[in-house]
Amino acid sequence: MVRVLILRFRHRRAISTMIGAVIVLTLVLTALGTMVILTEQYDQYQQTVNQVASNQNQQEAENLIAVSPGLSVVNSTISGWGTGCDGSGANRYNCYNLTISNLGTVGVQIVRLYINSTGLAGSGCSSPNPQPCIINPSSTITSYSFNMANEYLNPGETNHKVFVALPLGVGLPNPNPAFPENSILIATSRGNVFAFQWPLQASIFGQSQSAFSSGNMKVAYTGTGFDSRNEPGPVAAGSGGTVTSGYCHTEAVAPYPAPPGNSEKLTGITGYGDSGVLWFVNPWVTAGNSLAIVTSGGSLHSSMTLYIYVIIVNTGTSAYSPDAGTLDLTWYGSNHIDGKVIGVYYNSGFYLPASPPIVSPGAFYYVIFQITTFSLGYTPWTVQPSLPSVMFWGGASITNGVSGNAPRDQNFFSGTILVSGLWLRYEANTGSCA
């Protein structure tokens, strides 16, 4: 009897131990499961936090600015978008080219534009017209739209064009002299809004204190038998020069703006060059033989006109409108090359002194000088036969104080720049390049 009781007790204790073990195991597994769930939820939370932080960083990295002239009128068909900007077809529009730069470190997608005009009532995007004008992207041209193909800007992309179409009856006010009467707001896919006013207005306080960095220069020339358009290779028959004889340049062809080693074709230069076209080449000209730019007597050929451009950077903090200036280069004593400004080339367009562009701070532009004095009292090849080639060097000046609307107060601007220099390269062999 006693033995039976002992066996029953041991049996019950074994069962109790097993039950306890199961309970403990259940608790452990429950705790582990809870920890796994909490860890996953924390990971999801952390990923969300990181994504939000990344989105915020990208949003803060966006930086769009308007580039002068801000808006410009378009009077031609816009390739890939449609007709109507050129005044043809049943549907016609007032079209503008919005020029902006992405100075941020991330790509930017434009989702909508807003334009609000504050000029005369009924003009532009003001009452009774839609106020403000809401401009949405569109793959085909229509009223109150911008070209969808232009909606994305790469990081660091400059001078990006966004084509905008407004109804024919909605033309944005553009007073002269310029005064901002339109507010343009650019909304991006990350929720940022960038704004600027148009027309851009020059603010030139204290500009006379501005300085220039040294500027690169190139030369062009036109005339019977001598034309820099032939420098990369002959273009017009009987022009008087080739890449192996005459004036000796051998350069690749490049568009504006061109790097060193390339000829540069500038168009629209009203009243100058070959029907408004000048080819600028690296800053040296041949001298001393019958086909050279400078004759053996030390003068330009009577039928030829010499041009020089100088690249200038607005290193000040305010915009200005250059309309005049002078160039003076010298080799020795009374040997001078002098010129006057005939215009400014800015953002792929030429501006006469009477209507200069507004150059934004940090922007570069070309000042084009026409040489009016080429005085070589001493020819280097006779003065120093052992070293007949010489450099003419000096400086250029620029101002906004000459045209009819010249400022006569604190808005006056003037400045100087040291130019890179013009080489006269002596070619002893008549009709060939040494």
SETIKOL-430062 format. One record per residue (C-alpha): residue number from 1; x, y, z. Coordinates in steps of 0.2 Angstrom, whole numbers, m for minus. Layout:
N
PT, NUM, X, Y, Z
...
***
This chain:
434
PT, 1, 0, 0, 0
PT, 2, 14, 12, 4
PT, 3, 23, 8, m11
PT, 4, 8, 12, m22
PT, 5, 6, 29, m14
PT, 6, 24, 33, m17
PT, 7, 23, 28, m35
PT, 8, 7, 39, m37
PT, 9, 16, 54, m29
PT, 10, 31, 52, m41
PT, 11, 20, 51, m56
PT, 12, 10, 67, m51
PT, 13, 26, 76, m48
PT, 14, 33, 72, m65
PT, 15, 17, 78, m73
PT, 16, 18, 94, m63
PT, 17, 36, 96, m69
PT, 18, 31, 94, m87
PT, 19, 16, 106, m85
PT, 20, 28, 119, m78
PT, 21, 41, 117, m91
PT, 22, 27, 119, m104
PT, 23, 21, 135, m96
PT, 24, 39, 142, m95
PT, 25, 42, 138, m113
PT, 26, 26, 146, m118
PT, 27, 31, 162, m108
PT, 28, 48, 162, m117
PT, 29, 41, 160, m134
PT, 30, 28, 173, m131
PT, 31, 42, 185, m125
PT, 32, 52, 181, m140
PT, 33, 38, 184, m152
PT, 34, 34, 200, m144
PT, 35, 52, 206, m145
PT, 36, 52, 201, m164
PT, 37, 36, 211, m167
PT, 38, 42, 226, m157
PT, 39, 59, 225, m167
PT, 40, 50, 225, m184
PT, 41, 39, 239, m179
PT, 42, 54, 249, m173
PT, 43, 63, 245, m190
PT, 44, 48, 251, m199
PT, 45, 47, 267, m189
PT, 46, 65, 270, m191
PT, 47, 64, 268, m210
PT, 48, 49, 280, m210
PT, 49, 59, 293, m200
PT, 50, 74, 291, m211
PT, 51, 63, 293, m227
PT, 52, 55, 308, m220
PT, 53, 72, 316, m215
PT, 54, 79, 312, m233
PT, 55, 63, 320, m241
PT, 56, 66, 335, m230
PT, 57, 84, 336, m234
PT, 58, 80, 335, m253
PT, 59, 66, 348, m251
PT, 60, 78, 360, m243
PT, 61, 91, 356, m256
PT, 62, 80, 364, m270
PT, 63, 86, 381, m276
PT, 64, 78, 388, m292
PT, 65, 83, 406, m297
PT, 66, 77, 417, m312
PT, 67, 90, 421, m325
PT, 68, 90, 437, m334
PT, 69, 80, 442, m344
PT, 70, 68, 431, m333
PT, 71, 54, 430, m347
PT, 72, 56, 434, m365
PT, 73, 43, 434, m379
PT, 74, 43, 419, m391
PT, 75, 38, 422, m409
PT, 76, 42, 405, m417
PT, 77, 35, 387, m417
PT, 78, 41, 378, m402
PT, 79, 48, 361, m408
PT, 80, 39, 346, m401
PT, 81, 25, 356, m393
PT, 82, 15, 364, m407
PT, 83, 11, 380, m417
PT, 84, 2, 396, m412
PT, 85, 17, 406, m405
PT, 86, 22, 412, m422
PT, 87, 5, 420, m426
PT, 88, m1, 406, m437
PT, 89, m15, 393, m436
PT, 90, m32, 394, m429
PT, 91, m26, 394, m411
PT, 92, m14, 408, m407
PT, 93, m6, 412, m391
PT, 94, 5, 424, m381
PT, 95, 21, 413, m378
PT, 96, 35, 417, m367
PT, 97, 52, 408, m363
PT, 98, 55, 407, m344
PT, 99, 74, 406, m340
PT, 100, 79, 398, m324
PT, 101, 94, 389, m316
PT, 102, 94, 375, m303
PT, 103, 108, 380, m291
PT, 104, 103, 365, m279
PT, 105, 110, 348, m277
PT, 106, 95, 338, m282
PT, 107, 84, 337, m297
PT, 108, 68, 348, m297
PT, 109, 52, 344, m306
PT, 110, 40, 359, m309
PT, 111, 22, 355, m307
PT, 112, 13, 372, m308
PT, 113, 17, 390, m312
PT, 114, 7, 405, m305
PT, 115, 7, 422, m313
PT, 116, 0, 438, m305
PT, 117, 0, 455, m314
PT, 118, m1, 471, m304
PT, 119, m1, 483, m319
PT, 120, m16, 491, m327
PT, 121, m33, 482, m323
PT, 122, m37, 470, m336
PT, 123, m19, 468, m342
PT, 124, m9, 451, m340
PT, 125, m15, 440, m326
PT, 126, m26, 452, m317
PT, 127, m45, 455, m316
PT, 128, m55, 453, m326
PT, 129, m43, 439, m333
PT, 130, m40, 424, m322
PT, 131, m30, 431, m307
PT, 132, m18, 423, m304
PT, 133, m15, 414, m320
PT, 134, m13, 395, m316
PT, 135, m1, 387, m328
PT, 136, m1, 368, m329
PT, 137, 11, 356, m338
PT, 138, 4, 350, m355
PT, 139, 11, 339, m369
PT, 140, 3, 349, m382
PT, 141, 2, 368, m383
PT, 142, m14, 375, m375
PT, 143, m19, 391, m366
PT, 144, m12, 393, m348
PT, 145, 0, 379, m350
PT, 146, 19, 376, m350
PT, 147, 28, 363, m360
PT, 148, 29, 346, m351
PT, 149, 45, 342, m359
PT, 150, 53, 356, m349
PT, 151, 47, 352, m332
PT, 152, 62, 344, m325
PT, 153, 79, 352, m321
PT, 154, 95, 342, m317
PT, 155, 105, 347, m302
PT, 156, 116, 362, m306
PT, 157, 107, 365, m323
PT, 158, 108, 383, m329
PT, 159, 99, 393, m341
PT, 160, 85, 380, m342
PT, 161, 70, 385, m354
PT, 162, 52, 383, m349
PT, 163, 40, 388, m363
PT, 164, 23, 396, m357
PT, 165, 8, 399, m367
PT, 166, m6, 411, m363
PT, 167, m22, 416, m372
PT, 168, m19, 429, m386
PT, 169, m28, 442, m376
PT, 170, m18, 439, m360
PT, 171, m1, 448, m363
PT, 172, 10, 452, m348
PT, 173, 14, 470, m345
PT, 174, 32, 475, m349
PT, 175, 34, 493, m345
PT, 176, 49, 503, m352
PT, 177, 59, 508, m341
PT, 178, 58, 491, m333
PT, 179, 48, 490, m317
PT, 180, 42, 473, m310
PT, 181, 23, 471, m313
PT, 182, 22, 452, m314
PT, 183, 25, 440, m300
PT, 184, 30, 422, m306
PT, 185, 29, 408, m293
PT, 186, 36, 391, m297
PT, 187, 29, 376, m288
PT, 188, 39, 360, m287
PT, 189, 34, 342, m283
PT, 190, 42, 343, m266
PT, 191, 31, 357, m261
PT, 192, 43, 371, m263
PT, 193, 38, 388, m271
PT, 194, 51, 399, m278
PT, 195, 46, 417, m283
PT, 196, 53, 431, m293
PT, 197, 46, 447, m301
PT, 198, 47, 452, m320
PT, 199, 53, 463, m328
PT, 200, 69, 461, m319
PT, 201, 74, 478, m312
PT, 202, 92, 483, m310
PT, 203, 97, 488, m293
PT, 204, 114, 497, m294
PT, 205, 117, 505, m278
PT, 206, 136, 507, m275
PT, 207, 140, 499, m292
PT, 208, 155, 510, m294
PT, 209, 164, 500, m281
PT, 210, 162, 484, m291
PT, 211, 178, 475, m298
PT, 212, 181, 463, m312
PT, 213, 192, 448, m313
PT, 214, 203, 446, m328
PT, 215, 194, 442, m344
PT, 216, 197, 431, m359
PT, 217, 197, 438, m376
PT, 218, 195, 433, m394
PT, 219, 196, 442, m411
PT, 220, 186, 443, m427
PT, 221, 189, 452, m443
PT, 222, 179, 455, m460
PT, 223, 184, 463, m476
PT, 224, 188, 459, m494
PT, 225, 199, 444, m495
PT, 226, 201, 443, m476
PT, 227, 188, 435, m465
PT, 228, 189, 426, m449
PT, 229, 175, 415, m454
PT, 230, 188, 405, m465
PT, 231, 199, 401, m450
PT, 232, 193, 384, m446
PT, 233, 193, 380, m465
PT, 234, 188, 390, m481
PT, 235, 170, 394, m482
PT, 236, 168, 407, m496
PT, 237, 177, 405, m512
PT, 238, 191, 418, m515
PT, 239, 191, 424, m497
PT, 240, 210, 424, m497
PT, 241, 215, 412, m483
PT, 242, 216, 394, m479
PT, 243, 221, 383, m464
PT, 244, 238, 381, m471
PT, 245, 242, 398, m479
PT, 246, 237, 416, m476
PT, 247, 231, 419, m458
PT, 248, 235, 402, m452
PT, 249, 222, 398, m438
PT, 250, 217, 380, m437
PT, 251, 202, 378, m425
PT, 252, 187, 367, m422
PT, 253, 170, 375, m423
PT, 254, 159, 377, m408
PT, 255, 143, 386, m403
PT, 256, 142, 400, m390
PT, 257, 150, 400, m377
PT, 258, 165, 391, m384
PT, 259, 181, 385, m375
PT, 260, 199, 390, m380
PT, 261, 204, 381, m396
PT, 262, 188, 384, m404
PT, 263, 181, 397, m416
PT, 264, 165, 405, m410
PT, 265, 150, 410, m421
PT, 266, 140, 425, m414
PT, 267, 125, 430, m424
PT, 268, 112, 444, m424
PT, 269, 126, 458, m422
PT, 270, 116, 471, m431
PT, 271, 125, 482, m443
PT, 272, 142, 473, m442
PT, 273, 151, 458, m449
PT, 274, 144, 447, m463
PT, 275, 126, 452, m462
PT, 276, 127, 452, m443
PT, 277, 138, 437, m441
PT, 278, 155, 437, m434
PT, 279, 167, 422, m431
PT, 280, 179, 425, m416
PT, 281, 195, 415, m415
PT, 282, 209, 414, m402
PT, 283, 218, 430, m399
PT, 284, 232, 431, m411
PT, 285, 234, 437, m429
PT, 286, 247, 435, m442
PT, 287, 258, 449, m448
PT, 288, 272, 453, m460
PT, 289, 267, 444, m477
PT, 290, 255, 448, m491
PT, 291, 241, 437, m484
PT, 292, 243, 441, m466
PT, 293, 231, 451, m456
PT, 294, 244, 465, m453
PT, 295, 254, 471, m467
PT, 296, 273, 471, m468
PT, 297, 271, 490, m465
PT, 298, 262, 487, m448
PT, 299, 244, 492, m452
PT, 300, 228, 483, m455
PT, 301, 223, 480, m473
PT, 302, 212, 495, m478
PT, 303, 197, 485, m482
PT, 304, 197, 475, m466
PT, 305, 188, 479, m449
PT, 306, 195, 471, m433
PT, 307, 184, 466, m418
PT, 308, 189, 460, m401
PT, 309, 177, 453, m387
PT, 310, 181, 452, m369
PT, 311, 172, 441, m357
PT, 312, 167, 450, m341
PT, 313, 159, 444, m325
PT, 314, 148, 454, m314
PT, 315, 157, 451, m298
PT, 316, 146, 464, m288
PT, 317, 130, 461, m278
PT, 318, 118, 471, m290
PT, 319, 113, 470, m308
PT, 320, 118, 483, m321
PT, 321, 116, 487, m339
PT, 322, 132, 490, m348
PT, 323, 130, 502, m363
PT, 324, 148, 509, m367
PT, 325, 166, 507, m364
PT, 326, 183, 508, m372
PT, 327, 198, 496, m375
PT, 328, 216, 500, m375
PT, 329, 230, 488, m379
PT, 330, 249, 493, m381
PT, 331, 265, 484, m385
PT, 332, 278, 498, m384
PT, 333, 277, 517, m383
PT, 334, 265, 524, m395
PT, 335, 260, 507, m402
PT, 336, 242, 506, m398
PT, 337, 226, 496, m402
PT, 338, 211, 505, m397
PT, 339, 192, 502, m399
PT, 340, 175, 506, m394
PT, 341, 160, 496, m388
PT, 342, 147, 491, m402
PT, 343, 136, 480, m391
PT, 344, 135, 466, m378
PT, 345, 132, 448, m381
PT, 346, 122, 440, m367
PT, 347, 112, 424, m365
PT, 348, 115, 420, m384
PT, 349, 108, 437, m389
PT, 350, 116, 453, m395
PT, 351, 111, 470, m388
PT, 352, 115, 487, m395
PT, 353, 121, 501, m383
PT, 354, 104, 509, m385
PT, 355, 95, 494, m377
PT, 356, 108, 485, m366
PT, 357, 103, 469, m356
PT, 358, 101, 468, m337
PT, 359, 116, 458, m331
PT, 360, 113, 448, m315
PT, 361, 126, 447, m301
PT, 362, 138, 432, m305
PT, 363, 133, 432, m323
PT, 364, 145, 433, m337
PT, 365, 143, 442, m354
PT, 366, 153, 447, m369
PT, 367, 158, 465, m373
PT, 368, 162, 467, m391
PT, 369, 174, 481, m396
PT, 370, 177, 488, m414
PT, 371, 195, 493, m417
PT, 372, 195, 511, m422
PT, 373, 214, 514, m420
PT, 374, 228, 502, m425
PT, 375, 244, 512, m423
PT, 376, 260, 503, m425
PT, 377, 274, 516, m425
PT, 378, 288, 503, m424
PT, 379, 286, 486, m433
PT, 380, 293, 472, m421
PT, 381, 301, 463, m435
PT, 382, 312, 478, m440
PT, 383, 315, 484, m422
PT, 384, 319, 466, m415
PT, 385, 322, 454, m429
PT, 386, 327, 440, m417
PT, 387, 310, 441, m408
PT, 388, 298, 448, m421
PT, 389, 282, 442, m413
PT, 390, 274, 453, m399
PT, 391, 259, 454, m387
PT, 392, 248, 469, m386
PT, 393, 241, 470, m368
PT, 394, 231, 482, m357
PT, 395, 213, 484, m351
PT, 396, 195, 488, m355
PT, 397, 182, 499, m347
PT, 398, 163, 497, m346
PT, 399, 150, 509, m339
PT, 400, 131, 511, m339
PT, 401, 132, 530, m340
PT, 402, 131, 535, m358
PT, 403, 114, 530, m366
PT, 404, 99, 541, m366
PT, 405, 93, 533, m350
PT, 406, 109, 534, m341
PT, 407, 109, 535, m322
PT, 408, 115, 551, m315
PT, 409, 114, 546, m296
PT, 410, 120, 532, m285
PT, 411, 114, 520, m299
PT, 412, 129, 525, m310
PT, 413, 141, 511, m313
PT, 414, 159, 510, m320
PT, 415, 173, 497, m319
PT, 416, 189, 491, m328
PT, 417, 196, 474, m332
PT, 418, 213, 467, m337
PT, 419, 212, 457, m353
PT, 420, 222, 442, m358
PT, 421, 231, 451, m373
PT, 422, 233, 450, m392
PT, 423, 248, 442, m400
PT, 424, 255, 448, m417
PT, 425, 263, 433, m424
PT, 426, 276, 437, m438
PT, 427, 276, 425, m453
PT, 428, 291, 428, m464
PT, 429, 286, 417, m478
PT, 430, 274, 426, m490
PT, 431, 258, 416, m492
PT, 432, 263, 402, m480
PT, 433, 262, 398, m461
PT, 434, 278, 396, m452
***
